[in-house]
């Protein structure tokens, strides 16, 4: 998948645990884990906004686009 989730990198930079982020956002820790692993098909903008607010970052710090090397 060409969308890479760098949430684990941002958590490490901020020295924050997934559990703490989940509690501050108000979502289950398992959902944060799924988001970190990239196993979700989407993320709500209000959730992304809360993550960015808590981690003091931009959406582009969390989500990255890397095109597949497959020919079209």
C-alpha positions in Angstrom: 0.0 0.0 0.0 1.4 3.4 -0.9 0.2 5.1 2.2 2.7 4.7 5.1 1.6 5.5 8.7 4.5 7.0 10.8 2.5 7.3 14.0 5.0 5.1 15.9 7.8 7.4 14.8 6.0 10.5 16.1 5.2 8.7 19.4 8.8 7.9 19.8 9.9 11.4 19.1 7.4 12.7 21.6 8.4 10.0 24.1 4.7 9.0 24.4 3.1 5.6 24.7 0.2 4.4 22.6 -1.8 3.9 25.7 -1.4 7.6 26.7 -2.3 8.8 23.2 -5.4 6.6 23.2 -6.5 8.0 26.5 -6.0 11.6 25.5 -7.8 11.1 22.2 -10.6 9.1 23.7 -10.3 6.0 21.5 -9.4 2.4 22.3 -5.7 1.5 22.6 -6.3 -1.3 20.1 -7.5 1.3 17.5 -4.2 3.2 18.0 -2.3 0.0 17.5 -4.2 -0.8 14.3 -3.5 2.7 13.0 0.2 2.4 13.8 0.4 -0.9 11.9 -1.4 0.5 8.9 -4.1 -2.1 9.1 -6.9 0.5 8.8 -8.6 1.6 5.6 -9.2 5.1 6.8 -9.0 7.6 9.7 -11.6 10.2 10.6 -10.4 13.8 10.3 -11.4 14.6 13.8 -9.2 11.7 15.1 -6.3 12.9 12.9 -6.8 16.4 14.2 -6.7 15.2 17.9 -3.6 13.2 17.2 -1.9 16.2 15.6 -2.9 18.4 18.4 -1.6 16.1 21.1 1.7 15.2 19.3 2.1 18.8 18.1 2.6 17.8 14.5 1.2 18.0 11.0 -0.8 15.3 9.2 2.1 14.9 6.9 4.3 13.9 9.8 2.0 10.9 10.4 1.0 9.9 6.9 3.3 9.5 4.0 2.7 8.6 0.3 5.2 6.2 -1.3 4.1 5.1 -4.8 4.3 1.4 -5.6 7.0 0.5 -8.1 4.5 -1.5 -10.1 4.0 -0.6 -13.8 0.6 0.7 -14.6 
